[in-house]
């Protein structure tokens, strides 16, 4: 083969793949980029941490976006007042044999503004040229007629988790309607405002609106794509429940010089108690913590084996010289229940630190559950472990009499949890969805049996009897639940294209 012929073939192949990529991943027109960016920025500027008035503002914004779809819109509320409602919309397609419901949530995690980087505020969205901690610079928004570079980051609470999901679903619908195209199935949309608080009223609202929300399958737009940047489909989530443990010392703060070595310090008691729960490799030492875990099926193991091996690169990007898990892969560890410390509190640190023995110490724990675990049973295992360390366990602050009766006291409280959920990957719907997502991208799709995050999918599955699959769009380094949350704009553009293809093909 001559050099000229090789060059000719190479050029043809480049043009072919460029044309294919353009066909499968259409570039959003510049005018549309500006419109979506401004709309998304306005959406992210509305606080969404749970205060009723701000949540109602989010609802109004979402219903405003939905009006362009021509869909039937309803706001579904719990019986109790001041509970963030669900926003529902429906599009009936003549002759459709299936109904697919698309879900995302509009609420976000609490914020500590002082923890955010200088110049970045939770609800004052700003644009950076790249992640600011990787050298990205604060920049002005592109002028009219100028395209948005795909790697630009919008910093704001909720940008990645999960207002991007809400925006993606709505815009995909709007584009189809505007172009006069019909989805392949009846489409229902549902946007929740209480997911970050455990979806405590979701079951009630689902039960009250069972006929309205009836569907064959649910697709969830939440979570980040694979760290490689490849599109991802997850067929399950871990369950979750939050627990707080408080230990007690003297009934008033004491001078550490006068009373140190004599009056018990509750902070020491707490850290010593926590140290009995987990070893240095991350293995939980609580009795029977892992005994009810349902292992991956052969099909799920095969899918795990195909996942890109880039953990060393990920660890390096996070500044980790060594990871936990005794050599097990990150994906394998996602099918094990975890015990995480979300926060510790006892007296003060920094400029407010004082020489005292504090009265209490509290740890906020996050129990992630996998298939087979029950959230109440997992809490019971934790409580029995604490009792086995000699503690009197209570669910209230100890009385004066209890303080004198028991040398070691631990108050253990918890929220309402939910269990893990996993959808079989062999289902016809599962296989159709994989093909639909792959049709919308030139990159190989990463298929996961389950993701590490938690969503109320078990509640939905139990109440509605549906198949549920997650198709995330956010960047893996979006800092969800933490300070400096952000969204890479190309992930939003790609997500919209991806969901549009899903709606057309399913």
N, C-alpha and C positions, 0 to 999 in steps of 0.2 A: 504494500500500500504506500503510495507516494505521500510526501509531507503535505502537498497541496490537497490531496484527497482526504487525509486525516483532518486537516484544518477545516475543510468543507463539511465533513461529517460532524466534527465537534461544534461548529457554528450552528448547524441544523439542530443538533441535540440541545444546545443552549437555548435556541429560539423556541424549540418544542417545550422544554421544561418551563421556560419563562411564560409561554402562553398558557401552559397547563396551570402553573401557579396563579397566573392572573385570573384564570377562569375559576379556580377553586377558592382563591382568597382575594376577592375583588378589593381593590384599594378604595377606601371611602373618599368621595370627592372632597376637596378642600373646604368648600362651603359647608358640607355636612359635618366635617370634623369640627369646625368652629361652633356650629349649632349644638352638637352633642357635648362638646367640651363645656360651653357656657351653661348648658342645662345641667350637666353633671356637677359642675362647680357650685351652682346654686343649690342643688340637692344636698351636697355635702356640707354646705354652710348652715344647714338647719340642725341644731343639736338633736341627738337621738338617744340619750342615755336613760330615758324612762319618765321624765316629768310630763304629766298629762298634756299640758298646753303645747309643749314642743312636739310631742308625738302626734297630736292632732294636726300640727303644721305639716309634718311629714305625710300624713294621710292626704291632706289637701293637695300637696305637691304631686303625689303619686296619681291621684284621681285626675289631676289636670293633665298629666302626661298621657294617661289612658284614653282621654276623650278623643284624641286623634285617631285611635284605632276603630272607633265606632262600636266598640264592644259594650255589652250590657255590664254596668258597674254597680256593685253593692258594697257597703261597709258593714261588716259582720262584727257584732259586739258581744262581750260576755255579759252575764246578768249583773255582775258587780260593777260599780261605777269606777271610772278612772283607770280601766284596764286598756292598754293599747289594742285597738281593733285590728281585724284582718281586712285587707282590701281584696275584693274578688272581682274578676271580670270574666266574661264568657263570649266566645265566638262559635256559633253553630255553623257547620259546613254541610250543605245538602249532600246526602248520600254517604256521608262519612260513617265508617263502621267501627271507629275507635275514638275514645276521648282521652286526651293527654292533658294532665294538669302540670303547669310549670310553677315552681315555688321558689321564693327567695324571702329574705327578711330585711326590714328597714331599720331595726334598732341596732345600737352599738354598745360596746363595753363602756364602763365608766372611764373618766379621764382624770389625770393628774397633770394639769397644764404645766406646772413647774418642771415636770420630768421631760417635757418635749424640748427639742433642740431650740436654741436661740433663733428667733425669726420664724418659727413654725408653731402655730396655735391650732388646737384640735378642730375648731370650727371656723377658721379663716383660711380656706384652701389656698395653697401657693404652689407654684410650678418650679421644679428643679430639672436641670439638664440630665441628671442621673441620680442614683441614690446619694444623698448628701454625705453619708459616711464613706462613700467610695470616690469622693472628689467632685460630686455633682455640685453645681452652682445655682443659686437662686436666679431666676431669669424672668424677663418680661414675656408675656404671652405673645405668640406669633401675630403679626399684623394680618389684617384681612387680605386674603389671597395668598397667604403663606401657609404651607403645610405644617402640621405638627410632627416633629420627629417621633418615631415610635418609642424611643427609650425615655422620653420625658416622663417625669413622675409628678403626680398630683398628690400632695400631702394633706391629709384630713382624716379625722376619725370617721370610720364607716366607709372610706373610699374603697378599700379592698374587701371588707367584711361588714355588710354585704350589699351596700348600695350599688356596687358594680353589677351584682346579680340582678337586682331590680331593674336597673337601666338596660341591661343586655336583653332581658326578656321583653320588655316593653318596646324597645326600639326594633327588635326583630319582627314583632307583630306589626308595628307601624309601617315598616318598609314593605311588608307583604301586602298590607291593605292599600297603601299608597300606589303600589304598582298593579293593583287589581288581581293579585295572585291569591289563590286559596290554599290554606294548609291542607295536608293530607288527612288530618283528623280534626275532630272538634277540639277546640282549644279552650282551656280554662287556666286562669292565672290566679295565684294566691300569694299575698305578701303579708307576712306576720310581723308584729311589733314587739314580741316578747321572747324571742328565741334566746337571746343572751341571758335571760333570767330563768331559763329552764323550761320555757313554754308551758307554764303552770296552768294556763287557762285554755290551751289549745284543744285538749280532749273535749272539754265542755262545748266549745264552739263547733268543733267537728260533729259532735253528736247532735247538736241542735240544727245543723245544716247538712245532714247526711245526703239527702237527695240532691241538693244544690251542688254539692262538691263531689258527687259521684264521678268516678273516672276509672279507666282501665289501668292507667299507669301514671306515675308521678316522676317528673324530672326536676332535680334540685340544682339551682345555680348558686353554689356556695363553695368557698374554700379555694385554695391555690392549686395551680397546675403543677406538674412534676418539676423538680428543681432544674432539670435539663431544658425546660422551656417547652417541652413537647406537650400537646394536648393530652388530657387525662380523663378517664372515666372510672369512677369508683362505685362498686356495687355494695357498699356497706359503710357503716360508721360505728365508732365505739359509743357506748353509753357513758353517762356522766352523772355524778352527784357530788356536791360540795359539803364538806364537813369542817367544823371548827372545834378545836380542842383548847380549853383554857385551864391552866394550872394556877395554884394559889399559894401565896406566901403570907406575910403578916397582913392584918386588916388595915394598916396604914403604912405609907412609905417610911422607911427607916434610914438613918444615916449609916452609910456602909462602913465607916470607920468605927463607930460605936457598936454596931450590931453584926458586922461581917464575921463569918466563921461560926456564928451562933444562930441567927435567924435564917431559916431556909429561903433561898432565892428562887422564885417561881420560874425565872428564865432558865436557870440551870436545870431545874427539874424538867422543864419542857424539852430542852435540847437533848437531855439524856433519854427522855422517853421516846422522842422521835428517832434517836440513834438505834433503838432496839427494833425499829420497824423495817430497816432496809440496810443492805450491806453496801460496800464501796463500789460494786459493779452495777448497782441498781436493782438487784434482786430483792423482792419484798420478802421479809422474814415472818410476816404474820401467818399463823397456821391456816392451812387450807386456802390460801389466797388464789392459787392456780388450779385447784382440783377440779373445778367444774367447767374449765375452758373447752370449747368445741374447736378441735383443730381444723386447719384448712383441708378442704377436699383435694383429691388428686388434680382436678381441673384448676382449682385455685392455686395449688402449688406450682403447676405448670405456668400459670400467668405470672406468678411472682418471679419465676426463673427468667422470664423475658424482660423484666424491668431493668432499665439502664443502670449499670453499676458505676455510680459517681459519688459514693459516700465520702471518699477521701477529699474530693474537690469541695463538696458541701461542708465538711468539717473544717477545712482550711479557710473557707470563706467566712466561717463563724468564729475563727480564732481558737479552735479546739485542737489541742495536741493529742487528746485521747477521748474517746467516747465510751459510753457505758454499754452494758449488754453482754459482757464476756465473749466478744467476738461474733455475736449474732448480728445479722443485718438489720438495718432500720426497719425495713418492711416486715421482717419476721417479728420484730418487737412490737409492731402495731397489733399483732394478734395475742398480746399478753396484757393483762390488766396492770395498771400503773398506780403509783401513789406519789403524787407531786405536792410539794409545798408551794402554795401560791403566795404566801406572805407570812411574816412573823412580826409580832408587835409586843413590846414590853418597855415601858418608860420611854426615854428619848435618846437620840444620838446627835452627833455633830455639835453645833453651837449650843443646843439645848440640853446636852448631856449633863447629868448631875450625879453626884456621888450618893446614890440611893440604892437600897434594896427595894425593888418594886413590889406592888401588891399582887399583880397578875401577869401572866404571859399567855399570848394566844397565837396559835398557828391556824392558818386557813389552808385546808387540804383539798386537793382535787383528785377524786377517784375516777379514773377512766376504766370503763368496763368493756369486755369483749363478749362475743357470743357464748352463752352458757352462764355468764354471771347474772345475778339479780342484784339490783342496787341496794335493796334493803338487807339482803343476806350479806352483801359485802360490808355494809356498815356494822352489822352484828359481829362479823369476824374482827373488825377493828376494835369494837368495844370490848370484846372478850380478851383481846390482846392487852389492852390497857389495864383491864382488871387483873390480868395475870401478872402484871408488873407491880401489883400491890395497891392500885388506886381504887378509891371509892368513886364510882362514876355516877354523875347526876346530869340532869338536863336543865338545871337552874343554878344560879349563884348560891353557894352554900349558906345555910343559916349559921348563926353564932354557935348553936348546939352542934351542928354537923362539923364545923371547923374544929371544935374541941374533941370530937369523937374520932376523927379520921386524920391521920398524919399526912396522907397523900390524897388529894382531891382533884378530879378532872371533870370539868363540865364539857360534855360533848353534845353539840347541836348540829343539825343538818337541814338542807333544803329538800325539795322534792326532786328526785332523780328520774332518769329513764334508762332503759336497757339498750344494749347494742342491737343492731339490725344488719342483716346481710341478705341480698337478693341473689338467687342462683344465676350464675353467668351463662348457663346453658339454655335459659328460657328463650323462646323465639323473639320476644321483645328485646331482651338483652343483646342478642346477636344483631337484630335490626338496628339497634341504637349504635352499636360499635361501627357498623357499616356506614350509618348516616354521619357520624362524627368524622370518620376517616374520609368520607367524600368531601368534607368541607375544609380539608387541610392537605398540604403536601408532606407534612411530617408524620412519622409513624405514631399512632396513638398508644399511650401507656394505659394498660388496663390493670386496675387494682381490685383485689377481692374486697378491700375495705380501706378507708382512710383513717388517719389518726385522730381527727377531730370528732366532735360530737354534734349531732342534730337530733331533733325529736322524731326520727324516722320510725322507731318502734311504736310510738304513740299513734302515728299515722297508719302504720301497717295494721295494728290491732283494731283501730276504729274503722278504717275504711276498706281493709282487705285488698290492698293494691300492691303492685310491684313498684319499687322505688329505686331510682338510680341517680347518682350525682355526676354532673358534668360541670366541673369548676372552670373558672376563667381567670382569676386573679393571679398575679405574679407570686412565686413561691416566697419572695422576700418582702411581702407587703406589710410586715410588722403587725399583723392582725392581733388584736387584744392588747397591744403594747403601745408605748409612746411612738410617735413619728410614723403612724400608719400611712400607707401610700398605695397608689395604683399606677402601674406602668400603662401608659395610654394605649400602646399597641395591643396589650391584653384586652382592653375594652373593645378596640376595633375588631380584633380577631374573634372575640367572644360573640359579638353581634352577628358576624358572618356565620359563625359556627351554629348559633341557635336558629338563625334563619334557615340554614340547610336542614337542621333537625326538623323544624316545623314543616318544611316543604316535603321531606321524604317520609316522615313517620305517619 
